[in-house]
Amino acid sequence: MKTHRHSAIRELLATASVSNQDDLRRKLATKGFHVTQATLSRDIRDLKLMKGPTGYALPASVDEDDDMPLIEDLLENFGLEVRRAQNLLVLLTTTGGAQPVAAGLDYEEWIEVVGTIAGDNTVLIICADNAQAETVATRMEAYIA
């Protein structure tokens, strides 16, 4: 099923403009693929889709041996500021940078991070407790500097 869904995503991107995840989700649904946001985020990461001003696009070249960009690089390039509210972190990013950063954090599987939610320029990072949120905030701030 995943292979068929990835093929459908590639076909959609080759033939139509896809401005955001919800747009992609709706277009996939018309092809019979009903997916959650989490599944779609994994698909975007797996396919190494790039998001630009006009929406999602396939990478120029696909090399299956390439790894996901390092979280350090993602935070250095997209991260602007980390704000803490008890066990929650709000990461402000450049426009369009939140989704790649959230996918990178999900991919890293940091033990302190329970989950992430990404908008366009903001990532909500949920940690189990205040101490773990402080650890993650300190780690991310070192990369953003």
N, CA, C and O atoms as CSV, one atom per row, in Angstrom:
chain,resi,resn,atom,element,x,y,z
A,1,MET,N,N,0.815,-1.195,0.000
A,1,MET,CA,C,0.000,0.000,0.000
A,1,MET,C,C,0.864,1.268,0.000
A,1,MET,O,O,0.570,2.233,-0.706
A,2,LYS,N,N,1.945,1.248,0.811
A,2,LYS,CA,C,2.827,2.405,0.887
A,2,LYS,C,C,3.458,2.692,-0.474
A,2,LYS,O,O,3.545,3.849,-0.887
A,3,THR,N,N,3.889,1.660,-1.161
A,3,THR,CA,C,4.511,1.836,-2.477
A,3,THR,C,C,3.529,2.455,-3.462
A,3,THR,O,O,3.887,3.341,-4.237
A,4,HIS,N,N,2.290,1.981,-3.425
A,4,HIS,CA,C,1.262,2.540,-4.317
A,4,HIS,C,C,0.965,3.992,-3.970
A,4,HIS,O,O,0.787,4.825,-4.859
A,5,ARG,N,N,0.912,4.292,-2.672
A,5,ARG,CA,C,0.655,5.660,-2.231
A,5,ARG,C,C,1.802,6.578,-2.656
A,5,ARG,O,O,1.561,7.690,-3.125
A,6,HIS,N,N,3.045,6.123,-2.495
A,6,HIS,CA,C,4.196,6.931,-2.914
A,6,HIS,C,C,4.157,7.185,-4.417
A,6,HIS,O,O,4.477,8.281,-4.875
A,7,SER,N,N,3.768,6.182,-5.173
A,7,SER,CA,C,3.640,6.362,-6.626
A,7,SER,C,C,2.566,7.397,-6.949
A,7,SER,O,O,2.742,8.229,-7.839
A,8,ALA,N,N,1.462,7.341,-6.224
A,8,ALA,CA,C,0.385,8.314,-6.436
A,8,ALA,C,C,0.848,9.725,-6.096
A,8,ALA,O,O,0.504,10.676,-6.798
A,9,ILE,N,N,1.622,9.866,-5.030
A,9,ILE,CA,C,2.143,11.187,-4.651
A,9,ILE,C,C,3.076,11.711,-5.741
A,9,ILE,O,O,2.983,12.873,-6.135
A,10,ARG,N,N,3.971,10.857,-6.224
A,10,ARG,CA,C,4.880,11.282,-7.300
A,10,ARG,C,C,4.090,11.727,-8.534
A,10,ARG,O,O,4.407,12.744,-9.151
A,11,GLU,N,N,3.068,10.959,-8.880
A,11,GLU,CA,C,2.234,11.284,-10.045
A,11,GLU,C,C,1.525,12.619,-9.840
A,11,GLU,O,O,1.478,13.443,-10.754
A,12,LEU,N,N,0.976,12.835,-8.652
A,12,LEU,CA,C,0.295,14.099,-8.356
A,12,LEU,C,C,1.244,15.283,-8.495
A,12,LEU,O,O,0.897,16.299,-9.097
A,13,LEU,N,N,2.437,15.147,-7.936
A,13,LEU,CA,C,3.392,16.252,-7.992
A,13,LEU,C,C,3.892,16.516,-9.403
A,13,LEU,O,O,4.245,17.646,-9.740
A,14,ALA,N,N,3.923,15.485,-10.222
A,14,ALA,CA,C,4.373,15.651,-11.607
A,14,ALA,C,C,3.313,16.311,-12.476
A,14,ALA,O,O,3.633,16.913,-13.501
A,15,THR,N,N,2.039,16.198,-12.066
A,15,THR,CA,C,0.959,16.681,-12.928
A,15,THR,C,C,0.167,17.854,-12.365
A,15,THR,O,O,-0.568,18.510,-13.103
A,16,ALA,N,N,0.308,18.131,-11.055
A,16,ALA,CA,C,-0.508,19.185,-10.449
A,16,ALA,C,C,0.283,19.934,-9.390
A,16,ALA,O,O,1.284,19.441,-8.870
A,17,SER,N,N,-0.178,21.115,-9.089
A,17,SER,CA,C,0.406,21.910,-8.020
A,17,SER,C,C,-0.184,21.445,-6.690
A,17,SER,O,O,-1.396,21.275,-6.562
A,18,VAL,N,N,0.682,21.245,-5.711
A,18,VAL,CA,C,0.257,20.831,-4.371
A,18,VAL,C,C,0.822,21.839,-3.394
A,18,VAL,O,O,2.027,21.857,-3.142
A,19,SER,N,N,-0.047,22.687,-2.835
A,19,SER,CA,C,0.422,23.817,-2.044
A,19,SER,C,C,0.777,23.482,-0.603
A,19,SER,O,O,1.653,24.121,-0.021
A,20,ASN,N,N,0.102,22.473,-0.008
A,20,ASN,CA,C,0.372,22.140,1.393
A,20,ASN,C,C,-0.052,20.703,1.684
A,20,ASN,O,O,-0.557,20.006,0.804
A,21,GLN,N,N,0.157,20.267,2.926
A,21,GLN,CA,C,-0.168,18.877,3.278
A,21,GLN,C,C,-1.649,18.581,3.133
A,21,GLN,O,O,-2.020,17.507,2.658
A,22,ASP,N,N,-2.499,19.512,3.533
A,22,ASP,CA,C,-3.935,19.267,3.431
A,22,ASP,C,C,-4.354,19.135,1.971
A,22,ASP,O,O,-5.190,18.295,1.636
A,23,ASP,N,N,-3.784,19.949,1.117
A,23,ASP,CA,C,-4.054,19.855,-0.320
A,23,ASP,C,C,-3.625,18.483,-0.850
A,23,ASP,O,O,-4.351,17.859,-1.624
A,24,LEU,N,N,-2.456,18.024,-0.435
A,24,LEU,CA,C,-1.973,16.711,-0.848
A,24,LEU,C,C,-2.878,15.607,-0.311
A,24,LEU,O,O,-3.182,14.652,-1.025
A,25,ARG,N,N,-3.305,15.732,0.936
A,25,ARG,CA,C,-4.193,14.738,1.539
A,25,ARG,C,C,-5.508,14.638,0.767
A,25,ARG,O,O,-5.992,13.537,0.503
A,26,ARG,N,N,-6.088,15.792,0.404
A,26,ARG,CA,C,-7.346,15.791,-0.352
A,26,ARG,C,C,-7.172,15.191,-1.742
A,26,ARG,O,O,-8.029,14.439,-2.207
A,27,LYS,N,N,-6.075,15.518,-2.402
A,27,LYS,CA,C,-5.834,14.970,-3.740
A,27,LYS,C,C,-5.589,13.464,-3.692
A,27,LYS,O,O,-6.008,12.732,-4.588
A,28,LEU,N,N,-4.905,13.006,-2.639
A,28,LEU,CA,C,-4.713,11.561,-2.476
A,28,LEU,C,C,-6.044,10.860,-2.225
A,28,LEU,O,O,-6.264,9.750,-2.710
A,29,ALA,N,N,-6.927,11.502,-1.472
A,29,ALA,CA,C,-8.237,10.907,-1.178
A,29,ALA,C,C,-9.041,10.694,-2.460
A,29,ALA,O,O,-9.776,9.713,-2.575
A,30,THR,N,N,-8.904,11.614,-3.427
A,30,THR,CA,C,-9.624,11.435,-4.697
A,30,THR,C,C,-9.094,10.238,-5.480
A,30,THR,O,O,-9.771,9.718,-6.367
A,31,LYS,N,N,-7.882,9.808,-5.146
A,31,LYS,CA,C,-7.291,8.629,-5.785
A,31,LYS,C,C,-7.493,7.367,-4.941
A,31,LYS,O,O,-6.970,6.301,-5.268
A,32,GLY,N,N,-8.262,7.501,-3.847
A,32,GLY,CA,C,-8.560,6.344,-3.014
A,32,GLY,C,C,-7.613,6.105,-1.860
A,32,GLY,O,O,-7.685,5.062,-1.211
A,33,PHE,N,N,-6.723,7.052,-1.589
A,33,PHE,CA,C,-5.775,6.922,-0.486
A,33,PHE,C,C,-6.196,7.864,0.637
A,33,PHE,O,O,-6.006,9.075,0.524
A,34,HIS,N,N,-6.756,7.340,1.701
A,34,HIS,CA,C,-7.178,8.131,2.858
A,34,HIS,C,C,-6.127,7.955,3.933
A,34,HIS,O,O,-5.986,6.874,4.505
A,35,VAL,N,N,-5.379,9.032,4.211
A,35,VAL,CA,C,-4.239,8.956,5.129
A,35,VAL,C,C,-4.364,9.991,6.231
A,35,VAL,O,O,-5.049,11.004,6.086
A,36,THR,N,N,-3.690,9.715,7.332
A,36,THR,CA,C,-3.626,10.671,8.437
A,36,THR,C,C,-2.493,11.661,8.180
A,36,THR,O,O,-1.663,11.455,7.294
A,37,GLN,N,N,-2.469,12.722,8.954
A,37,GLN,CA,C,-1.414,13.718,8.818
A,37,GLN,C,C,-0.062,13.096,9.152
A,37,GLN,O,O,0.940,13.411,8.511
A,38,ALA,N,N,-0.029,12.214,10.148
A,38,ALA,CA,C,1.240,11.571,10.530
A,38,ALA,C,C,1.786,10.714,9.400
A,38,ALA,O,O,2.985,10.738,9.122
A,39,THR,N,N,0.917,9.960,8.751
A,39,THR,CA,C,1.331,9.127,7.615
A,39,THR,C,C,1.830,10.006,6.481
A,39,THR,O,O,2.846,9.706,5.853
A,40,LEU,N,N,1.117,11.086,6.222
A,40,LEU,CA,C,1.512,11.994,5.145
A,40,LEU,C,C,2.867,12.636,5.452
A,40,LEU,O,O,3.690,12.792,4.550
A,41,SER,N,N,3.109,13.005,6.698
A,41,SER,CA,C,4.408,13.573,7.071
A,41,SER,C,C,5.532,12.568,6.840
A,41,SER,O,O,6.604,12.931,6.356
A,42,ARG,N,N,5.287,11.308,7.186
A,42,ARG,CA,C,6.299,10.265,6.943
A,42,ARG,C,C,6.526,10.095,5.441
A,42,ARG,O,O,7.665,9.951,4.997
A,43,ASP,N,N,5.446,10.111,4.662
A,43,ASP,CA,C,5.593,9.981,3.211
A,43,ASP,C,C,6.410,11.133,2.637
A,43,ASP,O,O,7.261,10.919,1.773
A,44,ILE,N,N,6.161,12.345,3.106
A,44,ILE,CA,C,6.902,13.520,2.634
A,44,ILE,C,C,8.380,13.361,2.963
A,44,ILE,O,O,9.242,13.671,2.141
A,45,ARG,N,N,8.669,12.875,4.168
A,45,ARG,CA,C,10.065,12.646,4.564
A,45,ARG,C,C,10.682,11.526,3.730
A,45,ARG,O,O,11.793,11.667,3.218
A,46,ASP,N,N,9.954,10.407,3.593
A,46,ASP,CA,C,10.480,9.264,2.849
A,46,ASP,C,C,10.781,9.612,1.395
A,46,ASP,O,O,11.775,9.156,0.830
A,47,LEU,N,N,9.913,10.421,0.797
A,47,LEU,CA,C,10.086,10.807,-0.610
A,47,LEU,C,C,11.034,12.000,-0.767
A,47,LEU,O,O,11.366,12.398,-1.884
A,48,LYS,N,N,11.461,12.560,0.357
A,48,LYS,CA,C,12.371,13.715,0.365
A,48,LYS,C,C,11.806,14.896,-0.427
A,48,LYS,O,O,12.522,15.574,-1.164
A,49,LEU,N,N,10.485,15.123,-0.250
A,49,LEU,CA,C,9.836,16.228,-0.950
A,49,LEU,C,C,10.347,17.554,-0.413
A,49,LEU,O,O,10.651,17.687,0.773
A,50,MET,N,N,10.434,18.501,-1.281
A,50,MET,CA,C,10.879,19.841,-0.922
A,50,MET,C,C,9.669,20.764,-0.974
A,50,MET,O,O,8.806,20.619,-1.840
A,51,LYS,N,N,9.608,21.716,-0.041
A,51,LYS,CA,C,8.516,22.687,-0.052
A,51,LYS,C,C,9.089,24.056,-0.360
A,51,LYS,O,O,9.962,24.563,0.344
A,52,GLY,N,N,8.583,24.629,-1.411
A,52,GLY,CA,C,9.011,25.963,-1.813
A,52,GLY,C,C,7.832,26.910,-1.802
A,52,GLY,O,O,6.768,26.568,-1.286
A,53,PRO,N,N,8.005,28.091,-2.361
A,53,PRO,CA,C,6.942,29.098,-2.358
A,53,PRO,C,C,5.685,28.646,-3.103
A,53,PRO,O,O,4.585,29.106,-2.795
A,54,THR,N,N,5.838,27.758,-4.068
A,54,THR,CA,C,4.673,27.306,-4.838
A,54,THR,C,C,4.115,25.987,-4.342
A,54,THR,O,O,3.119,25.501,-4.877
A,55,GLY,N,N,4.738,25.396,-3.330
A,55,GLY,CA,C,4.244,24.138,-2.773
A,55,GLY,C,C,5.281,23.042,-2.826
A,55,GLY,O,O,6.478,23.304,-2.937
A,56,TYR,N,N,4.806,21.801,-2.746
A,56,TYR,CA,C,5.693,20.642,-2.715
A,56,TYR,C,C,6.206,20.285,-4.095
A,56,TYR,O,O,5.526,20.481,-5.102
A,57,ALA,N,N,7.429,19.752,-4.122
A,57,ALA,CA,C,8.038,19.297,-5.368
A,57,ALA,C,C,8.923,18.098,-5.072
A,57,ALA,O,O,9.441,17.941,-3.967
A,58,LEU,N,N,9.082,17.268,-6.072
A,58,LEU,CA,C,9.987,16.131,-5.951
A,58,LEU,C,C,11.420,16.641,-5.968
A,58,LEU,O,O,11.698,17.664,-6.594
A,59,PRO,N,N,12.335,15.951,-5.295
A,59,PRO,CA,C,13.741,16.378,-5.348
A,59,PRO,C,C,14.276,16.234,-6.768
A,59,PRO,O,O,13.783,15.420,-7.549
A,60,ALA,N,N,15.284,17.030,-7.094
A,60,ALA,CA,C,15.852,17.004,-8.441
A,60,ALA,C,C,16.388,15.627,-8.796
A,60,ALA,O,O,16.214,15.161,-9.922
A,61,SER,N,N,17.036,14.976,-7.842
A,61,SER,CA,C,17.516,13.620,-8.068
A,61,SER,C,C,17.228,12.805,-6.824
A,61,SER,O,O,17.318,13.308,-5.703
A,62,VAL,N,N,16.887,11.565,-7.023
A,62,VAL,CA,C,16.556,10.696,-5.906
A,62,VAL,C,C,17.649,9.663,-5.759
A,62,VAL,O,O,17.877,8.845,-6.651
A,63,ASP,N,N,18.329,9.709,-4.614
A,63,ASP,CA,C,19.353,8.732,-4.288
A,63,ASP,C,C,18.907,8.051,-3.009
A,63,ASP,O,O,18.942,8.662,-1.940
A,64,GLU,N,N,18.492,6.812,-3.096
A,64,GLU,CA,C,17.928,6.099,-1.962
A,64,GLU,C,C,18.916,5.957,-0.809
A,64,GLU,O,O,18.501,5.689,0.319
A,65,ASP,N,N,20.223,6.130,-1.065
A,65,ASP,CA,C,21.207,5.992,0.000
A,65,ASP,C,C,21.365,7.266,0.812
A,65,ASP,O,O,21.982,7.251,1.877
A,66,ASP,N,N,20.805,8.380,0.314
A,66,ASP,CA,C,20.885,9.637,1.064
A,66,ASP,C,C,20.030,9.542,2.305
A,66,ASP,O,O,18.917,9.018,2.260
A,67,ASP,N,N,20.538,10.043,3.407
A,67,ASP,CA,C,19.785,10.081,4.644
A,67,ASP,C,C,19.021,11.391,4.722
A,67,ASP,O,O,19.274,12.328,3.965
A,68,MET,N,N,18.092,11.432,5.645
A,68,MET,CA,C,17.369,12.659,5.959
A,68,MET,C,C,18.408,13.681,6.423
A,68,MET,O,O,19.388,13.307,7.069
A,69,PRO,N,N,18.213,14.974,6.105
A,69,PRO,CA,C,19.154,15.972,6.606
A,69,PRO,C,C,19.257,15.892,8.125
A,69,PRO,O,O,18.282,15.576,8.806
A,70,LEU,N,N,20.419,16.173,8.639
A,70,LEU,CA,C,20.626,16.143,10.078
A,70,LEU,C,C,19.782,17.218,10.751
A,70,LEU,O,O,19.603,18.310,10.213
A,71,ILE,N,N,19.268,16.898,11.929
A,71,ILE,CA,C,18.451,17.872,12.664
A,71,ILE,C,C,19.256,19.131,12.955
A,71,ILE,O,O,18.708,20.232,13.002
A,72,GLU,N,N,20.552,18.961,13.148
A,72,GLU,CA,C,21.408,20.124,13.383
A,72,GLU,C,C,21.349,21.085,12.195
A,72,GLU,O,O,21.246,22.299,12.372
A,73,ASP,N,N,21.415,20.531,10.985
A,73,ASP,CA,C,21.360,21.362,9.777
A,73,ASP,C,C,19.980,22.000,9.604
A,73,ASP,O,O,19.872,23.170,9.240
A,74,LEU,N,N,18.922,21.215,9.870
A,74,LEU,CA,C,17.562,21.748,9.745
A,74,LEU,C,C,17.341,22.913,10.702
A,74,LEU,O,O,16.785,23.944,10.322
A,75,LEU,N,N,17.782,22.741,11.951
A,75,LEU,CA,C,17.601,23.811,12.931
A,75,LEU,C,C,18.465,25.023,12.597
A,75,LEU,O,O,18.028,26.161,12.768
A,76,GLU,N,N,19.675,24.791,12.128
A,76,GLU,CA,C,20.557,25.905,11.752
A,76,GLU,C,C,19.967,26.703,10.594
A,76,GLU,O,O,20.047,27.931,10.576
A,77,ASN,N,N,19.373,25.997,9.622
A,77,ASN,CA,C,18.851,26.659,8.424
A,77,ASN,C,C,17.455,27.247,8.599
A,77,ASN,O,O,17.151,28.287,8.015
A,78,PHE,N,N,16.595,26.598,9.397
A,78,PHE,CA,C,15.199,27.024,9.508
A,78,PHE,C,C,14.831,27.601,10.874
A,78,PHE,O,O,13.910,28.412,10.970
A,79,GLY,N,N,15.535,27.195,11.928
A,79,GLY,CA,C,15.154,27.594,13.281
A,79,GLY,C,C,15.451,29.050,13.577
A,79,GLY,O,O,16.494,29.577,13.188
A,80,LEU,N,N,14.525,29.696,14.270
A,80,LEU,CA,C,14.709,31.088,14.657
A,80,LEU,C,C,14.752,31.266,16.174
A,80,LEU,O,O,15.608,31.978,16.698
A,81,GLU,N,N,13.820,30.610,16.877
A,81,GLU,CA,C,13.716,30.826,18.323
A,81,GLU,C,C,12.935,29.677,18.955
A,81,GLU,O,O,12.010,29.131,18.355
A,82,VAL,N,N,13.326,29.320,20.180
A,82,VAL,CA,C,12.610,28.311,20.960
A,82,VAL,C,C,11.991,29.007,22.159
A,82,VAL,O,O,12.669,29.727,22.892
A,83,ARG,N,N,10.687,28.785,22.354
A,83,ARG,CA,C,9.989,29.321,23.520
A,83,ARG,C,C,9.451,28.140,24.328
A,83,ARG,O,O,8.944,27.167,23.769
A,84,ARG,N,N,9.570,28.242,25.646
A,84,ARG,CA,C,9.156,27.128,26.499
A,84,ARG,C,C,7.954,27.508,27.338
A,84,ARG,O,O,7.900,28.609,27.886
A,85,ALA,N,N,6.983,26.600,27.442
A,85,ALA,CA,C,5.821,26.749,28.313
A,85,ALA,C,C,5.639,25.418,29.034
A,85,ALA,O,O,4.928,24.531,28.560
A,86,GLN,N,N,6.284,25.296,30.170
A,86,GLN,CA,C,6.306,24.070,30.965
A,86,GLN,C,C,6.854,22.917,30.124
A,86,GLN,O,O,8.016,22.957,29.722
A,87,ASN,N,N,6.049,21.896,29.851
A,87,ASN,CA,C,6.567,20.749,29.094
A,87,ASN,C,C,6.397,20.913,27.584
A,87,ASN,O,O,6.678,19.982,26.830
A,88,LEU,N,N,5.944,22.075,27.136
A,88,LEU,CA,C,5.736,22.337,25.712
A,88,LEU,C,C,6.789,23.313,25.206
A,88,LEU,O,O,7.172,24.258,25.896
A,89,LEU,N,N,7.245,23.059,23.985
A,89,LEU,CA,C,8.166,23.983,23.329
A,89,LEU,C,C,7.511,24.475,22.049
A,89,LEU,O,O,6.853,23.713,21.340
A,90,VAL,N,N,7.695,25.741,21.766
A,90,VAL,CA,C,7.243,26.314,20.505
A,90,VAL,C,C,8.499,26.760,19.775
A,90,VAL,O,O,9.228,27.637,20.238
A,91,LEU,N,N,8.738,26.139,18.625
A,91,LEU,CA,C,9.894,26.479,17.805
A,91,LEU,C,C,9.422,27.337,16.646
A,91,LEU,O,O,8.621,26.894,15.823
A,92,LEU,N,N,9.916,28.561,16.580
A,92,LEU,CA,C,9.609,29.446,15.459
A,92,LEU,C,C,10.639,29.203,14.370
A,92,LEU,O,O,11.839,29.134,14.639
A,93,THR,N,N,10.164,29.072,13.138
A,93,THR,CA,C,11.045,28.806,11.999
A,93,THR,C,C,10.806,29.835,10.904
A,93,THR,O,O,9.897,30.661,10.991
A,94,THR,N,N,11.628,29.768,9.889
A,94,THR,CA,C,11.382,30.568,8.698
A,94,THR,C,C,10.100,30.052,8.044
A,94,THR,O,O,9.669,28.933,8.320
A,95,THR,N,N,9.499,30.854,7.193
A,95,THR,CA,C,8.278,30.450,6.503
A,95,THR,C,C,8.535,29.178,5.700
A,95,THR,O,O,9.482,29.100,4.917
A,96,GLY,N,N,7.675,28.188,5.908
A,96,GLY,CA,C,7.812,26.906,5.222
A,96,GLY,C,C,8.792,25.952,5.873
A,96,GLY,O,O,8.967,24.830,5.396
A,97,GLY,N,N,9.438,26.372,6.956
A,97,GLY,CA,C,10.460,25.548,7.579
A,97,GLY,C,C,9.963,24.623,8.672
A,97,GLY,O,O,10.690,23.721,9.089
A,98,ALA,N,N,8.744,24.822,9.145
A,98,ALA,CA,C,8.255,24.041,10.284
A,98,ALA,C,C,8.102,22.557,9.959
A,98,ALA,O,O,8.491,21.710,10.763
A,99,GLN,N,N,7.552,22.234,8.816
A,99,GLN,CA,C,7.299,20.828,8.500
A,99,GLN,C,C,8.581,20.016,8.330
A,99,GLN,O,O,8.655,18.905,8.855
A,100,PRO,N,N,9.596,20.519,7.621
A,100,PRO,CA,C,10.831,19.739,7.563
A,100,PRO,C,C,11.493,19.567,8.931
A,100,PRO,O,O,12.051,18.511,9.227
A,101,VAL,N,N,11.428,20.607,9.760
A,101,VAL,CA,C,12.032,20.496,11.089
A,101,VAL,C,C,11.270,19.479,11.937
A,101,VAL,O,O,11.884,18.648,12.606
A,102,ALA,N,N,9.940,19.538,11.914
A,102,ALA,CA,C,9.138,18.575,12.685
A,102,ALA,C,C,9.405,17.152,12.197
A,102,ALA,O,O,9.542,16.233,13.005
A,103,ALA,N,N,9.477,16.970,10.883
A,103,ALA,CA,C,9.784,15.639,10.343
A,103,ALA,C,C,11.165,15.189,10.796
A,103,ALA,O,O,11.362,14.020,11.127
A,104,GLY,N,N,12.119,16.110,10.813
A,104,GLY,CA,C,13.462,15.785,11.283
A,104,GLY,C,C,13.477,15.384,12.750
A,104,GLY,O,O,14.167,14.441,13.138
A,105,LEU,N,N,12.706,16.110,13.568
A,105,LEU,CA,C,12.614,15.765,14.986
A,105,LEU,C,C,11.962,14.395,15.164
A,105,LEU,O,O,12.412,13.589,15.979
A,106,ASP,N,N,10.907,14.136,14.402
A,106,ASP,CA,C,10.252,12.824,14.467
A,106,ASP,C,C,11.222,11.721,14.056
A,106,ASP,O,O,11.248,10.647,14.657
A,107,TYR,N,N,12.009,11.994,13.038
A,107,TYR,CA,C,12.965,11.015,12.529
A,107,TYR,C,C,14.064,10.728,13.544
A,107,TYR,O,O,14.533,9.596,13.661
A,108,GLU,N,N,14.473,11.766,14.281
A,108,GLU,CA,C,15.532,11.617,15.287
A,108,GLU,C,C,15.098,10.723,16.443
A,108,GLU,O,O,15.924,10.052,17.060
A,109,GLU,N,N,13.803,10.718,16.730
A,109,GLU,CA,C,13.263,9.925,17.838
A,109,GLU,C,C,13.951,10.242,19.159
A,109,GLU,O,O,14.346,9.336,19.893
A,110,TRP,N,N,14.095,11.536,19.460
A,110,TRP,CA,C,14.649,11.941,20.741
A,110,TRP,C,C,13.740,11.414,21.839
A,110,TRP,O,O,12.524,11.595,21.778
A,111,ILE,N,N,14.303,10.779,22.820
A,111,ILE,CA,C,13.549,10.137,23.892
A,111,ILE,C,C,12.694,11.150,24.662
A,111,ILE,O,O,11.641,10.792,25.190
A,112,GLU,N,N,13.134,12.397,24.729
A,112,GLU,CA,C,12.404,13.430,25.470
A,112,GLU,C,C,11.165,13.932,24.735
A,112,GLU,O,O,10.264,14.498,25.354
A,113,VAL,N,N,11.113,13.727,23.416
A,113,VAL,CA,C,10.027,14.270,22.601
A,113,VAL,C,C,8.913,13.237,22.459
A,113,VAL,O,O,9.122,12.145,21.931
A,114,VAL,N,N,7.724,13.604,22.944
A,114,VAL,CA,C,6.554,12.739,22.830
A,114,VAL,C,C,5.958,12.858,21.429
A,114,VAL,O,O,5.516,11.861,20.858
A,115,GLY,N,N,5.942,14.070,20.873
A,115,GLY,CA,C,5.400,14.281,19.540
A,115,GLY,C,C,5.579,15.709,19.091
A,115,GLY,O,O,5.953,16.583,19.873
A,116,THR,N,N,5.302,15.938,17.798
A,116,THR,CA,C,5.403,17.279,17.220
A,116,THR,C,C,4.173,17.569,16.375
A,116,THR,O,O,3.534,16.661,15.845
A,117,ILE,N,N,3.857,18.842,16.261
A,117,ILE,CA,C,2.805,19.311,15.361
A,117,ILE,C,C,3.376,20.514,14.635
A,117,ILE,O,O,3.881,21.442,15.267
A,118,ALA,N,N,3.298,20.503,13.306
A,118,ALA,CA,C,3.903,21.587,12.531
A,118,ALA,C,C,2.860,22.386,11.771
A,118,ALA,O,O,1.917,21.837,11.201
A,119,GLY,N,N,3.054,23.677,11.781
A,119,GLY,CA,C,2.299,24.573,10.925
A,119,GLY,C,C,3.206,24.975,9.781
A,119,GLY,O,O,3.953,24.146,9.261
A,120,ASP,N,N,3.152,26.229,9.384
A,120,ASP,CA,C,4.002,26.712,8.303
A,120,ASP,C,C,5.324,27.249,8.840
A,120,ASP,O,O,6.386,27.011,8.265
A,121,ASN,N,N,5.240,27.986,9.962
A,121,ASN,CA,C,6.462,28.559,10.533
A,121,ASN,C,C,6.571,28.323,12.039
A,121,ASN,O,O,7.331,29.008,12.724
A,122,THR,N,N,5.815,27.361,12.550
A,122,THR,CA,C,5.816,27.063,13.981
A,122,THR,C,C,5.705,25.566,14.197
A,122,THR,O,O,4.901,24.891,13.555
A,123,VAL,N,N,6.527,25.050,15.117
A,123,VAL,CA,C,6.454,23.641,15.505
A,123,VAL,C,C,6.143,23.583,16.991
A,123,VAL,O,O,6.831,24.204,17.801
A,124,LEU,N,N,5.101,22.835,17.349
A,124,LEU,CA,C,4.805,22.552,18.741
A,124,LEU,C,C,5.482,21.235,19.077
A,124,LEU,O,O,5.233,20.220,18.428
A,125,ILE,N,N,6.333,21.252,20.087
A,125,ILE,CA,C,7.073,20.060,20.505
A,125,ILE,C,C,6.594,19.706,21.907
A,125,ILE,O,O,6.701,20.511,22.832
A,126,ILE,N,N,6.072,18.510,22.050
A,126,ILE,CA,C,5.514,18.072,23.321
A,126,ILE,C,C,6.506,17.133,23.989
A,126,ILE,O,O,6.921,16.130,23.410
A,127,CYS,N,N,6.877,17.473,25.214
A,127,CYS,CA,C,7.788,16.647,26.008
A,127,CYS,C,C,7.017,16.069,27.193
A,127,CYS,O,O,5.962,16.581,27.568
A,128,ALA,N,N,7.545,15.014,27.771
A,128,ALA,CA,C,6.852,14.327,28.865
A,128,ALA,C,C,6.772,15.182,30.129
A,128,ALA,O,O,5.781,15.118,30.856
A,129,ASP,N,N,7.804,15.979,30.397
A,129,ASP,CA,C,7.788,16.798,31.612
A,129,ASP,C,C,8.661,18.042,31.400
A,129,ASP,O,O,9.297,18.208,30.359
A,130,ASN,N,N,8.669,18.902,32.413
A,130,ASN,CA,C,9.400,20.173,32.322
A,130,ASN,C,C,10.895,19.977,32.151
A,130,ASN,O,O,11.528,20.694,31.376
A,131,ALA,N,N,11.468,19.015,32.866
A,131,ALA,CA,C,12.910,18.787,32.790
A,131,ALA,C,C,13.315,18.336,31.385
A,131,ALA,O,O,14.335,18.781,30.859
A,132,GLN,N,N,12.530,17.470,30.791
A,132,GLN,CA,C,12.844,17.015,29.438
A,132,GLN,C,C,12.673,18.149,28.429
A,132,GLN,O,O,13.432,18.240,27.464
A,133,ALA,N,N,11.682,19.010,28.645
A,133,ALA,CA,C,11.498,20.163,27.763
A,133,ALA,C,C,12.706,21.088,27.846
A,133,ALA,O,O,13.151,21.619,26.829
A,134,GLU,N,N,13.234,21.281,29.038
A,134,GLU,CA,C,14.428,22.120,29.217
A,134,GLU,C,C,15.629,21.523,28.483
A,134,GLU,O,O,16.402,22.245,27.853
A,135,THR,N,N,15.778,20.204,28.570
A,135,THR,CA,C,16.876,19.511,27.881
A,135,THR,C,C,16.780,19.715,26.374
A,135,THR,O,O,17.774,20.034,25.721
A,136,VAL,N,N,15.581,19.530,25.823
A,136,VAL,CA,C,15.384,19.677,24.374
A,136,VAL,C,C,15.584,21.130,23.953
A,136,VAL,O,O,16.216,21.400,22.932
A,137,ALA,N,N,15.055,22.055,24.727
A,137,ALA,CA,C,15.206,23.478,24.396
A,137,ALA,C,C,16.674,23.871,24.353
A,137,ALA,O,O,17.108,24.560,23.430
A,138,THR,N,N,17.438,23.439,25.344
A,138,THR,CA,C,18.874,23.751,25.397
A,138,THR,C,C,19.591,23.155,24.184
A,138,THR,O,O,20.427,23.815,23.568
A,139,ARG,N,N,19.267,21.918,23.846
A,139,ARG,CA,C,19.886,21.242,22.697
A,139,ARG,C,C,19.564,21.993,21.400
A,139,ARG,O,O,20.454,22.237,20.585
A,140,MET,N,N,18.303,22.356,21.215
A,140,MET,CA,C,17.916,23.042,19.978
A,140,MET,C,C,18.520,24.442,19.895
A,140,MET,O,O,18.949,24.869,18.823
A,141,GLU,N,N,18.555,25.150,21.005
A,141,GLU,CA,C,19.132,26.505,21.008
A,141,GLU,C,C,20.603,26.483,20.604
A,141,GLU,O,O,21.085,27.422,19.970
A,142,ALA,N,N,21.316,25.425,20.963
A,142,ALA,CA,C,22.727,25.315,20.571
A,142,ALA,C,C,22.858,25.186,19.052
A,142,ALA,O,O,23.821,25.684,18.469
A,143,TYR,N,N,21.900,24.523,18.414
A,143,TYR,CA,C,21.950,24.356,16.959
A,143,TYR,C,C,21.482,25.618,16.230
A,143,TYR,O,O,21.965,25.923,15.140
A,144,ILE,N,N,20.542,26.348,16.835
A,144,ILE,CA,C,19.995,27.539,16.191
A,144,ILE,C,C,21.007,28.677,16.180
A,144,ILE,O,O,21.074,29.442,15.218
A,145,ALA,N,N,21.781,28.788,17.231
A,145,ALA,CA,C,22.744,29.891,17.394
A,145,ALA,C,C,23.506,30.097,16.129
A,145,ALA,O,O,24.363,30.977,16.061
